[in-house]
Amino acid sequence: MNKIARVAAIVACIAGISICPAQSITGTVTAADTSAPIANATVIAIQRTALASQKPSIYKAEANSAGKYTITISPGQYQLCVQGAGSYLDPCQWGGSIILNATGAAAATAPLSLQKGPYSSCGRTTPPNCSLRLKRCTVAE
């Protein structure tokens, strides 16, 4: 009977049923060029699914004034993204994204060091190797 319960728990975890233990991801969002913390950035954990037809679970947390964040997730594989970091690039959009395997055991640590990109006066952040042709807009590096 114990073996059946174990198999049922594994199947439930794979299916995303809530009997799986929650796990925390903690870290600090920092600037790669200065190592300074980036406050108030939104860290997003997007669950990678086995099938394209499955909808991923998405978890969000806001970094505090020291750049620290904590997200509680269910076990699985996650891609970590960062939005709202000013002139620093979201690793999910411009390469270098972090893939994290959450096993449901101890808390995972995922420090996020963001690269700086040229900042547009129109309010858009662009990758370093991108040339923009925007009307009435200047790009400063």
C-alpha angles and dihedrals in degrees: 000000000000090000091053091051090051093050090047091052092051092049090048091052092050091048091050096244112161099246088089114103116257119239132200126228113202132179148124127263109222140171111254092213098051105014087230117145117255109224126212096009115147115238114204125195112199115192114230110225129209094227128047089223092061118093113231123234112243124203126186137192134172120232114237125232090283091052092251121141139176126197124185111214140166119250116284143087117301138188112217118218132177127211132179096034096135113229092356118104126246104239090217092061101038104032133266097084118168121238113203127193110211110197098179092247120103126348114285124227118217115173111194118211111187127206119228118240132192109282120226120215086225088069099257126124115217133192116260095249096048123107115208128204102194125158115239092358131112127201118214125193 
